Amino acid sequence: MKLSRTVENMIGSEILKISGEAKERILRGESIYNLTVGDFNPEIFPIPEKLSERIIHYYKEHRTNYPAANGELNLRNSLAELFLKDTGINYDPEEIIIGAGGRPLLYSVFESILDAGDGVIYPVPSWNNEHYCILTNAKSFIIETKAEDHFMPSAEDMRPFLKEANIIALNSPLNPSGTIITKEALTEICEMVLEENHRRGKNAKPLFLVYDQIYSYLIHGDQEHYTPISIFPEMKEYTVIIDGISKWLAGTGVRVGWALGPKPLMAKIKTFLGHVGAWAAKPEQLAVADFLHDKEFGIYLNEFNKRINSRLDGFYDVFSNLKKEGYPVDVIAPQAAIYLTVKLDLIGAKKEDGSKLNTVEEVFGYILNEAKIALVPFYAFGASKSLPWFRLSIGTTRSEDIKIINDQLKSALDKLSYS
Ligand SMILES: Cc1ncc(COP(=O)(O)O)c(C=O)c1O
């Protein structure tokens, strides 16, 4: 069937393809630890009880007509208060827009800023930037990041593409690595964005920093999360912040997200999003506004972080110990989000049948078949096909699973020969 060039160019999510394979095998009755999904098992990690109560309350109150086009004012006010408390920076409710999760907002931001052929600078591995570039016919300037930099890019990496770009897309804490951009690196990037916009002057289309912080409240230990605006208040004019409850209130299916940005851009996004109708449901918006004021919010976040971090620490110990024992694995210490970055350096290892593991894909298949563990290779996030790093998500893990996963992994590694 002949369809539009845009949809013909569209590619499905590699991550969903990989997690789909694990899910299919689980449905066929295989016992597999599916550590691929950027989602939660709601039986292990439910949304806050109080939030469900408030959502049901607003349905019972029949608050079910159209929400305000840019989001319910209650929620935008609550978000402005929260942002002020966290960063010391004031946002007017007109500088905030609510959508059905982070995705429609990210897409609207790309659509509202970019003309066909405009440039987007983004690092890999990262989540979904490639697809938003395809959908908007943008030109991608891709920065390949390294494990030693915790898979974060630097200003210097980006500088060669600056003049041709209208968006730098950054995500911190980062999906897939669960790492946080350092204050120094973010400072240098902001300085560069300010300098470039100064050079362009007021009549040219600006260079925006789209800063996706959807994991902003899922922080490990004494790590710190930074926003561009708290480093340089002048960045407010060029920054779009994306956030939402999908990850830090475990509400991936509740669909409430938001963007904070300069008023003229937010006004256009309001119109764009209005035509698409990708608003968050009104009862959910009102309930989130209430919940952000509730004392349960802080209590929930505290407890939620504890439970996530104990799993990240548990898996970190598994991989650190295997490394100490001489297995060809590695791991980056957890910093944030629900992800751990693990390395399975198994290319060239020989299986029991004498054949060798030749590609990262084969390593993924071996670990799935022999250890019954599904991870996502970083190539699914746009990194090189030969990079032996994987994302491990703890969103479906029960504490007691960690020991079993350790034993199954070790036994699969023991079946390989490495000479
Ligand atoms: C970095 C990042 N941004 C945005 C999103 C989208 O979130 P939502 O489910 O709210 O659309 C995700 C989801 O996985 C994500 O990992």
The ligand as an ORCA input file, in Angstrom:
! r2SCAN-3c Opt
* xyz 0 1
  C      14.301      9.280     28.472
  C      12.842      9.116     28.291
  N      12.104     10.180     27.961
  C      10.786     10.096     27.770
  C      10.137      8.893     27.907
  C       8.678      8.853     27.606
  O       7.938      8.783     28.695
  P       6.339      8.659     28.637
  O       6.056      7.231     28.940
  O       5.910      9.598     29.702
  O       5.876      9.050     27.297
  C      10.867      7.746     28.238
  C      10.199      6.448     28.329
  O      10.778      5.404     28.389
  C      12.240      7.863     28.452
  O      12.996      6.823     28.793
*
